[in-house]
Amino acid sequence: MSDNILRELAATLEARKQADPDSSYVAKLYAKGLDAILKKVGEEAAETLLAAKNGDPEPLVRETADLWFHTLVMLAHQGLGPDAVLNELQRRFGVSGLAEKAARATH
């Protein structure tokens, strides 16, 4: 289930691009534009950090879910989906973090 939920959610987010903003939270975010989406990602990131700092796992999981959701909205708005990020993570898997960071610095 968990490996398919990102793709299912991405398909739903893509469909919301055509939805009436009055009928869908995501359609309303799309209608407000990239700045509104980015603001929401920033808010959710801050809430996730606070939840982590507080050390209670349940709020941390909920806030992380909110952050991931809004990040997926951001990606979809930019014409990307979770596969782009998953492919990048796969590319990096097994590569030293130090080596990967050094390789990025040369580009």
LUMTIKE-661414 format. One record per residue (C-alpha): residue in one letter; x negated, z negated, y. Coordinates in steps of 0.5 Angstrom, whole numbers, padded with zeros to 4 digits, always signed. Each point is the difference from the previous one (the first is absolute). Layout:
// LUMTIKE-661414
AXZY ...
//
This chain:
// LUMTIKE-661414
M+0000+0000+0000 S-0005-0002+0005 D-0004+0006+0000 N+0006+0005+0001 I+0003-0005+0006 L-0005+0003+0005 R+0002+0007-0002 E+0008-0001+0000 L-0001-0004+0007 A-0004+0006+0003 A+0005+0005-0002 T+0006-0005+0003 L-0004+0000+0006 E-0001+0007+0000 A+0007+0001+0000 R+0002-0005+0005 K-0004+0005+0005 Q+0007+0004+0000 A+0004-0006+0000 D+0004-0002+0006 P-0003-0005+0004 D+0006-0004+0001 S+0000+0000-0008 S-0007-0002-0002 Y-0005-0005+0002 V-0005+0004-0002 A+0003+0006+0004 K+0001-0004+0006 L-0008-0001+0000 Y-0002+0007-0001 A+0005+0002+0006 K-0004-0005+0004 G-0006+0003-0002 L-0007-0002-0002 D-0002-0005+0005 A+0006-0004-0002 I-0002+0001-0007 L-0007-0002+0001 K+0003-0006+0004 K+0004-0002-0006 V-0006+0000-0004 G-0004-0004+0004 E+0005-0005+0000 E+0001+0000-0007 A-0008-0001-0001 A+0000-0006+0005 E+0005-0003-0004 T-0003+0001-0007 L-0007-0003+0003 L+0004-0006+0002 A+0004-0001-0006 A-0007+0001-0004 K-0003-0006+0005 N+0006-0004-0002 G-0002+0000-0007 D+0007+0001-0003 P+0001+0006-0005 E+0007+0001+0001 P+0000+0002+0007 L-0007+0003-0001 V+0003+0005-0005 R+0006+0001+0004 E-0004+0002+0007 T-0005+0004-0004 A+0006+0004-0003 D+0003+0001+0007 L-0007+0002+0002 W-0001+0005-0006 F+0007+0003+0002 H-0001+0001+0007 T-0007+0003-0002 L+0004+0005-0004 V+0004+0002+0006 M-0006+0001+0004 L-0003+0005-0005 A+0007+0004-0001 H+0000+0001+0007 Q-0007+0003+0000 G+0002+0004-0006 L-0004-0004-0005 G+0003-0004-0006 P-0003-0006-0005 D-0004+0005-0004 A-0004+0002+0006 V-0002-0007+0000 L+0000-0001-0008 N-0005+0006+0000 E-0005-0003+0005 L+0000-0007-0004 Q-0001+0004-0006 R-0006+0004+0003 R-0003-0007+0002 F+0001-0003-0007 G-0006-0002-0003 V-0004+0001+0006 S-0004-0005+0003 G+0003-0003+0007 L-0006+0001+0003 A-0002+0007-0002 E+0007+0002+0002 K+0000-0003+0007 A-0007+0003+0001 A+0003+0007-0002 R+0005+0000+0005 A-0005-0002+0005 T-0004+0007-0001 H+0007+0004+0001 
//
